[in-house]
Amino acid sequence: MVLDGRDFRARDGRLAAEVIVSDFLRRSPDGDPFFDAFAPDGTPVEPHPALLVKTLLLSGHPPSHRFPAAWGPVTTRELVEDLKRGFTPSQATSPEGAWTLDALSQALKPGANFRGATGATVRFDAVMETALSTLEAAHAELAVGMKARRPEVPKRGQGIYAHPCGGLHYFQAVAGWARHPTVRKAWRKRLDAQVDVLLYRLDSETRQYETALASAPAHRLRLLVQMLKFQGHLLETLGRYRDDTGWRPTAAQLQTVERARMYLEGTVRRLAEAGAFRDLPALAARERQLALDLLGDTCHAAHAEALWSGRSGPR
């Protein structure tokens, strides 16, 4: 949906956005809408809080858009209001808060205040400032390695590596707030430093995956899917940052982007050679989560390549 826009349709011909809401949106006894975490067969529906609201916003649905829920129409604005009512300060620093921060940053503007879950006033500017500081702290070890020109910083589940998808959704959520000129002006130097860390991560992490592939051939498919996840998410993050903020990569930075595209193309080719896409139904029967990761991360990779090839749909 983010790649192709709000007109993307499900296999049964319905608009995908309407399927998401009509089939999976529920209502609490208090009347608040929420998405099921899992479908009846165990398939994840919203594995990360606010993932679906964020997707609806990024695919271009305006606040007034009406979706057919089981009990009647629901607007995008109502879904956002529910996120605001359920917001807690801990979401600003939580790895799982990335999708909520991203969704709210799409819907709000600098200076926005609202009542959160505790009834206290939430000042969203302060929330995003906390999130940027959290990102900087999570990247601290990588920043040291980059400045020391170390070829890699080992991944041990520390810092940003404690986040889902290597913290790249968190990066997207934080950096996306700089789409607003006042935020961009205030954060420019700090975000420049974080982009440098992100670019440094490309070779640092890809090198570690290649080492693991050579030493653990039995885990080849799982490692290739992880490479797809990292390289696709990284390119998507940089593409969103460019489009959100007007970032103009230097010649050296653009070389790194092109190298990331080359790495991603190679990873997709190796997955195809291993039969991963052809045998997806069999993989799903054998290792369901790995198959879901492959499917989802392929979508991220396709969006990433579209962003950098100029084929991305309207946002």
C-alpha positions in Angstrom: 0.0 0.0 0.0 2.8 2.4 0.8 4.5 1.6 -2.5 1.4 1.6 -4.8 -0.8 4.1 -2.9 -4.3 4.0 -1.5 -5.8 2.4 -4.6 -3.9 -0.9 -4.0 -6.4 -3.8 -3.9 -6.5 -7.2 -2.2 -6.8 -10.5 -4.1 -10.6 -10.4 -3.8 -10.7 -7.0 -5.5 -11.5 -4.9 -2.5 -9.4 -1.9 -1.6 -6.7 -3.2 0.7 -7.3 -0.3 3.2 -11.0 -1.3 3.4 -10.1 -4.9 4.0 -7.8 -3.8 6.9 -10.5 -1.8 8.6 -13.6 -3.9 7.8 -12.0 -7.3 8.6 -9.7 -6.4 11.5 -10.8 -3.3 13.3 -12.6 -4.0 16.6 -14.2 -1.8 19.2 -13.6 -1.9 22.9 -16.5 -1.8 25.5 -15.7 1.9 25.8 -16.1 2.4 22.1 -12.5 2.9 21.3 -11.3 1.2 18.0 -8.4 -1.2 18.0 -6.9 -3.6 15.6 -6.6 -7.3 16.4 -3.0 -8.4 17.0 -3.7 -11.7 15.3 -6.2 -13.2 12.9 -8.1 -16.3 14.0 -5.6 -18.5 12.3 -2.7 -16.9 14.1 -1.5 -14.7 11.3 -0.2 -11.4 12.7 -2.5 -8.5 11.9 -0.8 -5.7 13.7 2.5 -7.1 15.1 3.6 -3.6 16.1 1.3 -1.1 17.8 -0.1 1.5 15.3 1.5 -0.3 12.3 -1.8 -0.3 10.4 -2.8 3.3 11.2 0.7 4.4 10.1 0.3 2.4 6.8 -3.1 4.0 6.1 -1.6 7.5 6.6 1.6 6.8 4.5 -0.5 5.4 1.7 -2.3 8.7 1.4 -5.6 8.5 3.2 -6.6 12.0 4.4 -8.1 12.6 7.9 -11.6 12.8 6.5 -11.5 9.5 4.7 -14.3 7.1 5.8 -13.6 3.4 6.1 -16.4 0.8 6.5 -16.0 -0.8 9.9 -18.2 -3.6 11.2 -20.4 -1.1 13.2 -20.4 1.8 10.6 -18.0 4.3 9.0 -14.7 5.2 10.8 -12.5 8.1 9.6 -8.7 8.3 9.5 -9.0 11.1 12.0 -10.8 8.9 14.5 -8.1 6.3 14.3 -5.5 9.0 15.0 -7.5 10.4 17.9 -7.5 6.9 19.4 -3.7 6.8 19.2 -3.6 10.1 21.0 -5.9 8.9 23.7 -3.8 5.8 24.3 -0.4 7.6 24.2 2.0 7.2 27.1 5.3 9.0 27.6 7.1 5.6 27.5 6.3 5.2 23.8 8.7 8.0 23.0 11.7 5.8 24.1 10.3 2.3 23.5 11.5 0.3 20.5 7.9 -0.6 19.9 6.8 3.0 20.0 8.3 3.6 16.5 5.0 3.0 14.6 2.9 5.2 17.0 5.5 8.0 16.7 5.5 7.7 12.9 1.7 7.7 12.7 1.3 10.7 15.0 4.1 12.6 13.3 2.2 12.2 10.0 -0.9 13.6 11.5 0.3 16.4 13.8 2.2 19.6 13.4 4.8 21.4 15.6 3.1 22.9 18.6 0.5 20.1 18.8 -0.7 19.2 22.3 -3.3 16.6 23.3 -4.5 14.5 26.3 -2.8 11.2 26.5 -3.6 8.0 28.4 -2.9 9.4 31.8 -5.1 12.5 31.2 -2.0 14.7 31.3 -1.2 17.1 28.4 1.2 15.6 25.9 3.4 18.1 24.2 4.4 16.4 21.0 7.4 18.6 20.3 8.9 17.4 23.6 8.0 13.8 22.7 9.9 14.0 19.5 12.9 15.7 21.1 13.0 12.8 23.5 12.8 10.4 20.7 15.7 12.1 18.9 17.9 11.9 22.0 16.9 8.2 22.3 18.0 7.6 18.8 21.3 9.4 19.4 22.0 7.3 22.5 21.1 4.0 20.7 23.5 4.9 17.9 26.3 6.0 20.3 28.5 2.9 20.0 28.2 2.9 16.2 29.1 6.6 16.2 32.3 5.8 18.1 33.1 3.0 15.6 32.5 5.3 12.7 34.7 8.1 14.0 37.5 5.6 14.8 37.1 4.2 11.2 36.5 0.7 12.5 35.4 -1.6 9.7 32.5 -2.8 11.8 30.8 -2.6 15.1 29.7 -6.1 16.2 26.0 -6.7 16.6 25.3 -8.0 20.1 21.7 -6.9 20.7 23.0 -3.6 22.1 21.7 -0.1 21.5 19.8 0.2 18.2 20.1 -3.5 17.7 17.6 -4.0 20.6 15.0 -2.5 18.3 12.8 -4.4 15.8 14.2 -4.2 12.3 17.4 -2.7 13.6 15.7 0.5 14.7 15.2 1.6 11.2 11.5 2.2 11.7 12.4 4.2 14.8 14.8 6.3 12.6 12.0 6.8 10.1 9.6 8.0 12.8 12.1 10.4 14.4 13.6 11.8 11.2 10.2 12.2 9.5 9.3 14.9 12.0 11.9 17.1 10.3 9.5 17.4 7.3 8.5 20.5 9.1 10.9 23.4 8.3 11.2 24.7 11.9 12.1 21.2 13.2 14.5 20.7 10.3 16.3 23.9 11.1 16.6 23.1 14.8 17.7 19.5 14.2 19.9 19.8 11.1 23.3 19.1 12.6 22.0 16.4 14.8 20.2 14.6 12.0 23.2 15.0 9.7 25.2 13.0 12.3 22.5 10.3 12.5 22.4 10.0 8.7 26.2 9.5 8.7 25.8 6.7 11.3 23.1 5.1 9.2 25.4 5.1 6.1 28.2 3.7 8.1 26.0 0.8 9.2 25.7 -0.4 5.6 29.1 -2.0 5.3 29.5 -2.7 9.0 26.5 -4.9 9.0 26.7 -6.4 5.5 30.2 -7.5 6.3 29.0 -9.4 9.4 26.2 -11.1 7.4 28.7 -12.2 4.8 31.0 -13.6 7.4 28.0 -15.5 9.0 27.0 -16.9 5.6 30.5 -18.3 5.1 30.7 -19.8 8.5 27.1 -21.1 8.9 25.8 -22.4 5.5 23.0 -24.3 7.2 21.4 -21.0 8.1 21.8 -19.5 4.7 18.1 -18.8 4.0 17.5 -17.2 7.4 20.6 -15.0 7.0 19.7 -13.9 3.5 16.2 -12.9 4.8 17.9 -10.9 7.5 20.1 -9.2 4.9 17.0 -8.4 2.8 15.4 -6.9 5.9 18.4 -4.7 6.8 19.4 -3.5 3.3 15.8 -2.9 2.2 14.8 -1.1 5.4 18.0 1.0 5.2 17.4 2.2 1.7 13.7 2.8 2.5 14.7 4.9 5.5 17.1 7.0 3.4 14.6 7.4 0.7 11.9 8.6 3.1 14.3 10.9 4.7 15.2 12.5 1.4 11.5 12.9 0.4 10.4 14.1 3.8 13.2 16.7 4.4 14.7 17.5 1.0 18.0 15.9 2.0 20.5 16.1 -0.8 23.2 13.4 -0.4 26.7 14.3 -1.2 28.6 12.5 -3.9 30.1 10.2 -1.3 26.8 9.5 0.4 25.2 8.8 -3.0 27.9 6.3 -3.7 26.9 4.5 -0.5 23.3 4.5 -1.5 24.2 3.0 -4.8 26.3 0.4 -3.1 23.3 -0.4 -0.9 21.2 -0.9 -4.0 23.8 -3.2 -5.4 23.9 -5.2 -2.2 20.2 -5.5 -2.1 20.0 -6.6 -5.7 22.6 -9.3 -4.9 20.6 -10.5 -1.9 17.4 -10.8 -3.9 19.2 -12.7 -6.6 20.7 -15.1 -4.0 17.2 -15.6 -2.5 15.8 -16.3 -5.9 18.6 -18.8 -6.7 17.8 -20.6 -3.4 14.2 -20.9 -4.5 12.9 -18.8 -1.6 10.2 -16.9 -3.6 9.2 -20.0 -5.7 8.9 -22.2 -2.6 7.2 -19.6 -0.3 4.1 -21.8 0.3 6.3 -24.7 1.4 8.4 -22.4 3.6 5.2 -21.0 5.2 4.2 -24.6 6.1 7.6 -25.3 7.5 8.7 -22.0 9.1 5.7 -19.6 9.1 7.5 -16.6 10.7 10.4 -16.8 8.3 8.0 -16.9 5.4 6.1 -13.9 6.8 9.4 -12.1 7.2 10.4 -12.8 3.7 7.1 -11.6 2.3 7.1 -8.4 4.4 10.7 -7.6 3.9 10.4 -8.1 0.2 7.7 -5.4 0.2 10.0 -3.0 2.1 12.8 -3.8 -0.4 10.5 -3.1 -3.3 9.5 0.2 -1.8 13.1 1.1 -1.2 14.1 0.4 -4.8 11.2 2.3 -6.1 12.2 5.3 -4.0 15.7 5.3 -5.4 14.7 4.4 -9.0 12.0 7.1 -9.2 9.2 4.6 -9.5 7.6 5.2 -6.1 3.9 5.9 -6.2 2.3 9.1 -4.7 2.5 9.6 -0.9 
